[in-house]
Amino acid sequence: MAYFIFLKNLDNINNTLYRIAENQSDLNNLNIDQNSYKIIEDSQINFDSVKYGQKYVEKYNNDIISYLDISYEYSFINKDQLNEYIQNVISEIKQFLKNNLNHPLFSRWNDYCNQLQSLNLDSITYPLNKSLEQYFKDQNLPSLNPLQTP
């Protein structure tokens, strides 16, 4: 089962999703006090839909998550927009790496950071009408969502 980690005691409040975890091991390796968050189990299908940018988590009510479908008419119109997104993700990953040299998921995130840094943005056709995470999946490359960062 996959897990969605929300700010606690904020039922029916939009934008309270904090992190996502694909499995129990990833959940256990998040740098959080699990008692301080509302953790809801959900299907792998819903997890993948959020991870790859097909659905957006709107809110939760008790243990029910509300999702909104996302349409990608124009996700990244040009290279500059995609580069800005990538630089923000790299910054977040580097912050994690800097503070967690001995973390069990260090290698996974270090490798992903290197993948992001070496991506040839000129080889992508714009507009890119999908999330970067879906693009990587379609290219058979590792794909991680920033919401998975420990």
Secondary structure, 3 states (H helix, E strand, C coil): CEEEEEECCCCCCCCCEEEEECCHHHHHCCCCCHHHEEEEEECHHHHHHHHCCCEEEEEEECCEEEEEECCCCCCECCHHHHHHHHHHHHHHHHHHHHHCCCCCCHHHHHHHHHHHHHCCHHHCCCCECCCHHHHHHHCCCCCCCHHHCC
